[in-house]
Amino acid sequence: MKKFFLLLCPAFIVCAGCKLMDKSKQVFIDKTGMNLTVKPGDDFYEYSNGIWFKRTRIPADQSGWGSFYKLYDDNLKKLKDLLTDLAAASNTKGSLEQKSGDFYASGMDTDAIEKKGYEPLKPWLQKIDAVRDYKELMNLLAAGFATGNGDLLGFSVSPDEKNSVKNIAIFSQTGLTLPERDYYFKTDSLTLSQKNKMVRFAAKLLVLTGTDSATALKKANDILKLETEIAASHRTPVELRDAQANYNKKSLAELEKLSPSISWHDIFMIMGIHADSVNIQQPKYYESLSQLLVSEPIEVWKSKIAFDYISLKANRLSKAFRDASFEFDSIFSGQSAETERWKTIVSVADRSLRDVLGQLFVQKYFQPEAKQRMDDLVNNLQKAFAARIARLDWMSDSTKQKAQQKLSAFLKKIGYPSKWKNFDDVDIDRNDYFANRDRLLMHYYKEDIGKIGKPVDRTEWGMTPPTVNAYYNPTYNEIVFPAGILQPPFFDFEADDAVNYGGIGMVIGHEMTHGFDDQGRQYDAEGNLKDWWTKNDADKFKAKADIIVRQYDQFTILDTLHINGQLTLGENLADIGGISIAYDAFKLTEEGKGSETIDGFTPDQRFFLGFAQAWRLKVRPQTMRTYIATDEHSPEHFRVDGPLYNFDPFYKAFDISDKDKMYRKPEDRTLIW
């Protein structure tokens, strides 16, 4: 399983540049959205965005709305225009244009999809129904990976975290329908309702594929009970952040001993895995799975696997399946209306076609000058970060030297891959959306299997070019900014440095800091999970990080819902480091060195306002509750206010005093990087 440290989840992010604006044209700070009745030192997020929040209504088909959602929505419209034109054109068979246009046409042909009903599911459901025991079941599921139908084995391929130049097969915990393990054990009324709705969802899908309602309800309850047993073996979201605990390299013999009911030798042969060892990230899951395969009735297992399969494919099928899937998903998102069909298919096309559509997107929409601006910004922030490391008063010279080596070794990827992958083996039929999706999954599986034991290709990207996000990947020691973020509203060539450094500058600094947060710091300059710290320095880092955990634990959302400071620690550290690095880099610019006001704000004030307004986001309560339980990011309110509690230049820019609610004594302000 690839480990990326993302800027946002869901994936909405921004970009910016550094050219001074023509002040006679625009101001780039939205004063009409600010709540000027609130003191900036009492709640800076509310001060910067309060009126915007009051007047903003979340569209019915969205889980939230704000700057990131709008940028994502704008990108979808660009992709739609591209795909619509391609679908209407006469394209050469096998070309990028034909694959993209016909894929979109197949997904938009709801009449053809409706006529097929659940016919595309029948071959695999029949195979599940024919299974006689758990050994046959595991063999079937192992074979299913080659056609996009695998289950119970959380299979992926990534660099070996302790030998990052070589790829390794990885198996992680899986098998749950609800967002994470604790949903199965909580007994509050909301969670009980969510579990009941999961049962109804499972029963509905089984009925839609031919099971009578009484039998379907019994099977659905059995599925929930079985998943509850599976959930008991799962690590919590906080536990999953332990990189060392997730590294468990095991030989075939050790695997057979860990989970004797799973014939790993046969599974490896069926899946095409030829390797001496694999990484079992969460061994307890596979130990428990081995026991449950024997102790639970095979008919219950077959019901679960059938449900998993149907629910996985539901959004490819007729309206009845899509409606059932939406109804279930909405209990976690709060959406009251389904997303428009074209948006769904455009999004699927981006995720599924990857480099095929990505090349065409770049050709039509990517501005080369944006890459140059990003190169300059990234280099400026890298220099600022290096200077901060050199000034640290808590880190020894020997560890500083290694930290500088890691920072200077960052692989910087901007815009799109330096080489595109080949998809000649994938046939796209404009009359068969379901099969198109499977053929692409088959392509990616074949690609993954071919990587095992081979050298890592560091030119690979983990996101598509149109993606509105950014990430740091520790095993590559890289920071990545796709083309999708290199555009307005967050980047404008006319904007002044203050706004741009507060926006994309913070984003760049955020991703850089991930290389040195509580997880990223455990990887060396080559991307290996290796301890390069002195014990004294590591202890000092942990002591400072623990303070940040306690700070964020105190923040509440939806009145009483506390942020999990340990779950969000890495992202919080990246936010705090990101704003610090961006500010230092901004102070090196002409505007940053000056004091000229624009629209009534000083350069520093514009920097902080640009930062806060970039993070405008309003989400539904259901979405927020899911985020708090599962997401490693803090809510946006505290992605802004949290770092500023600890940042002296913010206090100076807005004359924050001990009479303000955000005030902390200097000795209580904590910065690590």
Long-range contacts (C-beta under 8 A, 24 or more apart in sequence): 1-154, 1-156, 1-158, 1-170, 1-172, 1-281, 2-156, 2-158, 2-462, 2-473, 3-158, 3-243, 3-473, 3-474, 3-475, 3-519, 4-462, 4-471, 4-472, 4-473, 5-471, 5-472, 5-473, 5-474, 5-511, 5-514, 5-517, 5-519, 5-520, 5-570, 5-571, 5-574, 6-469, 6-470, 6-471, 6-633, 7-469, 7-470, 7-471, 7-507, 7-510, 7-511, 8-68, 8-469, 8-633, 9-627, 9-631, 9-632, 9-633, 10-63, 11-72, 11-463, 11-467, 11-468, 11-469, 12-67, 12-68, 12-69, 12-71, 12-72, 12-468, 12-469, 13-68, 13-71, 13-468, 13-469, 13-470, 13-485, 13-507, 14-67, 14-68, 14-71, 14-468, 14-485, 14-489, 14-490, 14-491, 14-503, 14-504, 14-507, 14-614, 15-370, 15-374, 15-481, 15-485, 15-486, 15-487, 15-490, 15-491, 15-503, 15-504, 15-507, 16-377, 16-490, 16-491, 16-492, 16-495, 16-499, 16-500, 16-501, 16-503, 16-504, 16-505, 16-507, 17-370, 17-373, 17-374, 17-377, 17-491, 17-492, 17-493, 17-495, 17-500, 17-504, 18-373, 18-376, 18-377, 18-380, 18-497, 18-500, 18-501, 18-589, 19-373, 19-493, 19-494, 19-495, 20-496, 20-497, 20-590, 20-591, 21-492, 21-494, 21-495, 21-496, 22-494, 23-496, 23-598, 25-494, 26-492, 26-494, 26-495, 27-598, 27-599, 28-492, 28-495, 28-496, 28-499, 28-606, 28-610, 29-499, 29-599, 29-601, 29-606, 29-609, 29-610, 29-613, 30-613, 31-599, 33-613, 33-616, 34-609, 39-660, 40-654, 40-656, 41-651, 41-654, 41-655, 41-656, 41-657, 41-659, 41-660, 41-661, 41-662, 41-663, 42-660, 42-661, 42-662, 43-641, 43-661, 43-662, 44-608, 44-612, 44-640, 44-641, 44-644, 44-650, 44-654, 44-662, 45-612, 45-615, 45-636, 45-637, 45-638, 45-640, 45-641, 47-612, 48-609, 48-612, 48-613, 48-640, 49-612, 49-613, 49-616, 52-616, 53-616, 53-618, 56-618, 58-618, 58-619, 58-620, 59-337, 60-335, 60-336, 60-337, 61-335, 61-337, 61-338, 61-339, 61-340, 61-343, 62-335, 62-339, 63-333, 63-334, 63-335, 63-619, 63-620, 63-622, 63-623, 64-617, 64-618, 64-619, 64-620, 64-623, 65-617, 65-618, 66-615, 66-616, 66-617, 66-618, 66-636, 67-489, 67-490, 67-613, 67-614, 67-615, 67-616, 67-617, 68-468, 68-617, 69-617, 70-489, 71-468, 71-485, 71-487, 71-489, 71-490, 72-468, 74-487, 75-466, 75-468, 75-484, 76-343, 76-346, 76-347, 78-361, 78-364, 78-365, 78-466, 79-346, 79-349, 79-350, 79-357, 79-361, 79-466, 80-342, 80-343, 80-346, 82-357, 82-360, 82-361, 82-364, 83-346, 83-349, 83-357, 86-360, 87-430, 94-424, 96-356, 96-357, 96-359, 96-360, 97-360, 98-428, 99-353, 99-356, 99-423, 99-426, 99-428, 100-349, 100-353, 100-356, 100-357, 100-360, 101-430, 102-428, 102-429, 102-430, 102-436, 103-349, 103-352, 103-353, 103-428, 103-430, 103-433, 103-436, 104-345, 104-346, 104-349, 105-430, 106-428, 106-429, 106-430, 106-431, 106-432, 106-433, 106-436, 107-341, 107-344, 107-345, 107-348, 107-349, 107-433, 108-341, 108-342, 108-345, 109-430, 109-431, 109-433, 110-319, 110-341, 112-431, 112-433, 113-316, 113-317, 113-318, 113-433, 113-434, 114-318, 114-319, 116-317, 116-318, 116-434, 117-317, 117-318, 118-208, 118-209, 118-310, 118-317, 118-318, 118-321, 120-313, 120-316, 120-317, 120-434, 120-435, 121-209, 121-309, 121-310, 121-313, 121-317, 124-149, 124-309, 125-209, 125-306, 125-309, 125-310, 128-302, 128-305, 128-306, 128-309, 129-302, 129-306, 131-298, 131-302, 132-298, 133-298, 134-261, 134-293, 134-294, 134-298, 134-301, 135-263, 137-293, 137-298, 137-301, 137-302, 137-305, 138-262, 138-263, 138-267, 138-293, 139-263, 139-266, 139-267, 139-270, 141-305, 142-266, 142-267, 142-270, 142-271, 143-270, 143-271, 145-271, 145-445, 146-271, 146-272, 146-442, 146-445, 146-446, 147-438, 147-441, 147-442, 148-437, 148-438, 148-441, 148-442, 148-445, 149-309, 151-175, 151-305, 151-308, 151-309, 152-289, 152-305, 153-267, 154-281, 154-285, 155-271, 156-448, 157-448, 157-449, 157-451, 157-452, 158-475, 159-456, 159-475, 159-476, 159-527, 160-249, 160-279, 161-243, 161-247, 161-279, 161-475, 161-523, 161-527, 161-528, 161-529, 162-247, 162-249, 162-528, 162-529, 162-530, 163-528, 164-456, 164-475, 164-476, 164-526, 164-527, 164-528, 165-455, 165-456, 165-526, 166-453, 166-454, 166-455, 166-456, 167-451, 167-452, 167-453, 167-454, 167-455, 167-456, 168-249, 168-275, 168-277, 168-278, 168-279, 168-452, 168-453, 169-273, 169-275, 169-278, 169-279, 169-452, 170-278, 170-279, 170-281, 171-278, 171-279, 171-280, 171-281, 171-286, 172-246, 172-281, 172-282, 172-285, 173-233, 173-234, 173-235, 173-281, 173-282, 173-285, 174-285, 175-227, 175-230, 175-285, 175-289, 176-227, 176-230, 176-231, 176-234, 177-202, 177-223, 177-227, 177-307, 177-308, 177-311, 178-227, 178-231, 179-332, 179-626, 179-629, 179-630, 180-234, 180-236, 180-237, 180-629, 180-630, 181-231, 181-232, 181-234, 181-235, 181-236, 182-236, 182-629, 183-231, 183-629, 184-227, 184-228, 184-231, 184-232, 185-228, 185-231, 190-625, 193-331, 194-331, 194-332, 195-224, 197-327, 197-328, 197-331, 198-224, 198-328, 199-223, 199-224, 201-311, 201-324, 201-325, 201-327, 201-328, 202-307, 202-311, 204-324, 205-307, 205-310, 205-311, 205-314, 205-321, 205-324, 206-303, 206-306, 206-307, 206-310, 208-310, 208-320, 208-321, 208-324, 209-306, 209-310, 219-300, 219-303, 219-307, 220-303, 220-307, 222-300, 222-303, 222-304, 223-300, 223-303, 223-304, 223-307, 226-292, 226-296, 226-300, 226-301, 226-304, 227-304, 229-288, 229-292, 229-296, 230-285, 230-288, 230-289, 230-292, 232-288, 233-282, 233-284, 233-285, 233-287, 233-288, 233-289, 234-282, 234-285, 235-282, 235-284, 237-564, 237-567, 237-629, 237-630, 237-632, 238-564, 238-566, 238-567, 240-282, 241-518, 241-519, 241-566, 241-567, 241-569, 241-570, 241-632, 243-519, 243-522, 243-523, 243-529, 244-522, 244-529, 246-281, 246-282, 247-279, 247-281, 247-529, 248-279, 248-280, 248-281, 248-283, 249-277, 249-278, 249-279, 250-277, 250-278, 250-279, 250-280, 250-283, 251-276, 251-277, 252-276, 252-277, 255-280, 255-286, 258-283, 258-286, 258-287, 258-290, 259-286, 259-287, 259-289, 259-290, 260-290, 261-290, 261-291, 261-293, 261-294, 262-286, 262-289, 262-290, 262-293, 271-449, 272-449, 273-449, 273-452, 274-452, 274-453, 275-452, 275-453, 313-434, 315-344, 316-433, 316-434, 316-437, 317-434, 330-622, 331-622, 332-622, 332-623, 332-626, 333-620, 333-622, 333-623, 333-626, 334-620, 334-621, 334-622, 334-623, 335-620, 348-437, 350-464, 350-466, 350-467, 351-464, 352-436, 352-437, 352-440, 353-423, 353-440, 354-421, 354-464, 355-417, 355-420, 355-421, 355-423, 355-464, 356-423, 356-426, 357-464, 357-466, 358-416, 358-417, 358-420, 358-464, 358-465, 358-466, 359-416, 359-420, 359-465, 361-465, 361-466, 361-483, 361-484, 362-415, 362-416, 362-465, 362-483, 365-483, 365-487, 366-415, 366-416, 366-465, 366-483, 366-486, 367-486, 367-487, 369-493, 370-415, 370-483, 370-486, 370-487, 370-491, 371-414, 371-415, 371-486, 373-491, 373-493, 374-414, 374-415, 374-481, 374-486, 374-504, 375-412, 375-414, 377-500, 377-501, 377-504, 377-505, 377-508, 377-585, 378-412, 378-414, 378-479, 378-481, 378-508, 380-585, 380-588, 381-505, 381-508, 381-509, 381-512, 381-581, 381-582, 381-585, 382-407, 382-408, 382-410, 382-512, 383-585, 384-509, 384-581, 384-582, 384-584, 384-585, 384-588, 385-509, 385-512, 385-513, 385-581, 385-673, 387-584, 388-580, 388-581, 388-584, 388-673, 389-673, 392-673, 394-537, 394-540, 394-541, 394-544, 395-537, 395-540, 396-534, 396-536, 396-537, 398-534, 399-532, 399-533, 399-534, 399-537, 402-524, 402-525, 402-532, 402-533, 403-516, 405-525, 406-477, 406-515, 406-516, 406-524, 406-525, 406-532, 407-512, 407-515, 409-477, 409-525, 409-526, 410-477, 410-478, 410-479, 410-512, 410-515, 411-458, 411-476, 411-477, 411-478, 411-479, 412-478, 412-479, 413-461, 413-478, 413-479, 413-480, 413-481, 414-480, 414-481, 414-486, 415-465, 415-481, 415-482, 415-483, 415-486, 416-461, 416-465, 416-482, 416-483, 417-459, 417-460, 417-461, 417-465, 418-459, 419-459, 421-447, 470-507, 470-510, 470-511, 471-511, 472-511, 472-512, 472-514, 472-515, 472-520, 474-514, 474-515, 474-519, 474-520, 474-522, 474-523, 474-527, 475-523, 475-527, 475-528, 476-527, 477-515, 477-523, 477-525, 477-526, 477-527, 479-508, 479-511, 479-512, 479-514, 479-515, 480-511, 481-507, 481-508, 481-511, 490-614, 496-591, 496-598, 496-606, 497-586, 497-589, 497-590, 497-591, 497-592, 497-603, 498-586, 498-591, 498-592, 498-598, 498-603, 498-604, 498-606, 498-607, 498-610, 499-606, 499-607, 499-609, 499-610, 500-610, 501-582, 501-583, 501-585, 501-586, 501-589, 501-592, 501-607, 501-610, 502-582, 502-586, 502-606, 502-607, 502-608, 502-609, 502-610, 502-611, 502-612, 502-614, 503-610, 503-611, 503-614, 505-581, 505-582, 505-585, 505-586, 506-575, 506-578, 506-579, 506-582, 506-611, 506-614, 507-578, 508-578, 508-581, 508-582, 509-577, 509-578, 509-579, 509-580, 509-581, 509-582, 509-585, 510-574, 510-575, 510-577, 510-578, 511-574, 511-578, 512-577, 512-578, 512-581, 513-573, 513-574, 513-576, 513-577, 513-578, 513-581, 513-673, 514-570, 514-574, 516-573, 516-577, 516-672, 516-673, 517-569, 517-570, 517-571, 517-573, 517-574, 517-577, 518-542, 518-545, 518-569, 518-570, 518-573, 519-570, 520-570, 541-672, 544-670, 544-672, 545-569, 545-573, 545-672, 547-670, 548-572, 548-573, 548-576, 548-670, 548-672, 551-642, 551-645, 551-646, 551-670, 552-634, 552-638, 552-642, 555-634, 555-638, 555-642, 557-624, 557-628, 557-635, 557-637, 557-638, 558-621, 558-624, 558-625, 561-624, 561-625, 561-628, 562-628, 563-628, 563-634, 563-635, 563-638, 564-628, 567-631, 567-632, 568-631, 568-632, 568-633, 568-634, 570-632, 571-632, 571-633, 571-634, 571-639, 572-634, 572-642, 572-643, 573-672, 573-673, 575-634, 575-639, 575-642, 575-643, 576-642, 576-643, 576-646, 576-647, 576-671, 576-672, 576-673, 577-671, 577-672, 577-673, 578-643, 579-611, 579-643, 579-644, 579-647, 580-643, 580-647, 580-671, 580-673, 581-673, 582-607, 582-611, 583-607, 583-647, 583-649, 602-653, 604-649, 604-652, 604-653, 605-653, 605-654, 607-653, 608-644, 608-650, 608-653, 608-654, 611-640, 612-640, 615-639, 615-640, 645-669, 646-670, 646-671, 647-671
